[in-house]
Structure formats: C-alpha cells, structure tokens
C-alpha cells in the first residue's frame, strides 16, 4: 500500500508540475545542467524566431532615488565637456509606455563609460532583465557605442538567457525626453531579436 501511495504521489506531481519549454521552467530560466544540455541537443530541430519588443528606459540621475550613479572617474573627467573617463552603474526601469507609471516590463542593469573626447558617447555593457509575465526571468544582453545626442542610435544584441538564449539582433534607441539640469532621460527602445 505504501508503494502505491508513493507512486500515486509521484504521478500527481508530474501531472501538476508546469511543463518545460525547451529546457525552461515557468520563469524562463534553465532548470539545471541536464535541462540545458537537453536544450542544446534539440537545437538543430528548433526554428529561429524573430521577436519585436518596444519599451521605454527611465534613466534617473538626480533626486533622492537615482538609477544611474557614477562609480569611478579620472581626475581629468571634471574638466571634460564629454565626461571622458566616467564609469557608471545603472539599474533603470523599463516600462511599456513613456510614463514611469506605465506597466513595468523589467530593468536595464549594467555598466557604461564615457569613452569619447569629441562627443557625449558611452560604451555600454548591460542587460534587459525582464520581469513581465511572458518573459519573466529572461534577459537580453547588449554591448556597444551610444552617441547620446544622436537622434537615432543602434546597439547590438550579443546574447541572452531564458526565452532569449542565443539571442542576436539590434536595439534602436531614440531619446524621448532629456532634462539637462538633472540629467534624467527617457529613451525609447525598438528591439528586434533573433532567438530560438
């Protein structure tokens, strides 16, 4: 009888457990080394997908709760009109609309440095960390040059995790608003990502 109870319990757990999709659990994050290995074994049969994403990044520099803070700078940085030598960390809110009160879809987390002597341009290394239902726990990683005052900019997508494993593509940026006094900005992102 005890063995029958254990078998029944095991079968109930299997039937109730959320299904894995290509080695992912309900959060979009791999369920361990075996699931990851299984996912890569199935890669030749998988079809590549194209996903379009649209959201807004809220970069807050001023005020009591900044999401962008300097972590290092050269002695020269204070005299540089382009902030050359500044290194900063960011944990910016991503929302569905331009208002910070719009639906939250995730965070943009990473580092950037002011790397141009001639324009305000940043070398950016960061990830979109998604928290919304569909892509919760998944990430998209970007790295590249962002000439901040250009109307349109493009950053390459170099990878991802969860639903965006093996991602590549492009993110097009457009500044919606910029407050020169505080440094706060809202940046629109149109993202095209290839993934499996």
Secondary structure, DSSP 8 states (H G I E B T S, - for coil): -HHHHHHHHHHHHHHHS---BTTB-TTSSB--HHHHHHHHHTGGG---EEEEEEEEEEE--SSSS-SEEEEE--GGGGG-TT-TT-EEEEEEEEESSSSTTS-EEEEEEEEEEE--SSS-EEEEEEEEEE-STTTTT-EEEEEEEEETTSSSEEEEEEEEEGGGTT-EEEEEEEEEEE-TTT--EEEEEEEEEEE-
